[in-house]
Amino acid sequence: MFLRKKYYQLLIILFSFNYAQDVYSAYGVGEMLLSHNASVIGTGSIGLMPNFQRNVSLSNPSTWINMPFAYVSINYGGVQIEDKLNNNILSGLNQFQFILPIKGRYAIGIGFQPYSSQLYSLKSNNTEIKYIQQDTLNFNRMINGGGGISDFSFSLSARFTNTEKGALKFNYLFGSSRNQIAYSLNEGNNGLDDNFNGVIDEDGENSVNYIYNQRNIYDGTLINGYLSSNRLYIGKRSLTISMSFNSILNPFRINNYSFYPFEDINNNGYYDINDYPQPAGNDSIPPSALKSEFKNQFIPSQYAIGFNLELTEMLNLQAELSDWSDLANNENNMLSNMNYQLTDYRHINISAIRFARALPRYWYESVHFRSGIFFREYNLKKHILNDNNFVKYDYNDIGLSIGLGVKFGFTKNQLDFGLNLISRSDSINNDKFITNFNIGLTIGDIWFVKRRSK
């Protein structure tokens, strides 16, 4: 058995990682969920320009005034991330929305969607290091995390003139994540399972296993502004321009709970009376977690602009540009075990949409056809411990998108499908191929809709 005091400092050594369920969700607040509904995914856009129906985008509340009916929309999606070593699949509810236009002049809406997701399991390379008195030690470090941030939104929009419309959206962000760091020191086998589930195995006869757990609880409020105008023309073709901004309304707070690290002597993955140091007290209950509050760990800001050129009544050509950034300057990022911060994200797409005909003569004229190509650039930085310097890191996406929307029923109900095929080039990890699929169902009804005079 190794002397604990002699090797205590070795627990803070940083290792390189060679295995991941999804390494990107270990950066910052996690993998950002940028496209929430099938019509946005079908165009490869950020949803600023109309893509759901003619003159309507589910992601831009300033366009909701153009809706003929009230709508309830539900979207479900899945993501597959593949590389040379791994094939990871995640799926779940992408978005729920209720949108209510009022007499063609106003609209309100509520929505619920994930903002970011964390699910990762990263393991270090095994390293043989000769230390004290010629002892040869095998070290292994694993970090695991799960959770994410959800987004509840409330939107208001109004028509200013016949050609200009605006909207405000308020996003309440909330959620939690659990992070675990596990160390194994031994002279024999690994001491950690490849599929780590919180319980350390007993393969290493002389293993010394340490576990450190943390929990983060998040909340904060964002404000978004939207402005759309179809005042301009290029010849006889209508040109619609939309702009949006996103900023912090109430500071994003993180309540961090740090649980005492312990040596897991009985290898059950939990802190109990058999572990070291032994919990004190009559009931042998582990001490309460240390609570800290942070307010400047995450300060998102975003600006976007989009253009829609109406080539014909049904055929539209679109382009969007977006710049997202995290303005926080953190030397110690509490959001992630990896201590990486996503500082910038840029997006550009070019899309073509053939909208369904208002009064279709044939079945295919009831179908929206969507396609696009998009580019994304992600910039991250990692602060070096005990140093004012940081390491920069980036990865890039290039993707193709296709989608369909099928109208049915008197209230223009719609079934939408969207597919992204993405090639991700990574300067550190293996390159990835990502498949993003989404299916959405939108049901309309007559609520406060302006009716014709009798």
PyMOL commands that set and color helices and strands:
alter all, ss='L'
color gray80, all
select helices_A, chain A and resi 4-12+23-26+38-43+61-66+132-134+363-366
alter helices_A, ss='H'
color red, helices_A
select strands_A, chain A and resi 17-19+31-32+70-82+87-102+106-124+127-131+135-159+164-186+208-234+237-258+262-263+290-294+300-310+315-326+340-354+367-383+390-408+413-426+432-445
alter strands_A, ss='S'
color yellow, strands_A
deselect
rebuild
show_as cartoon
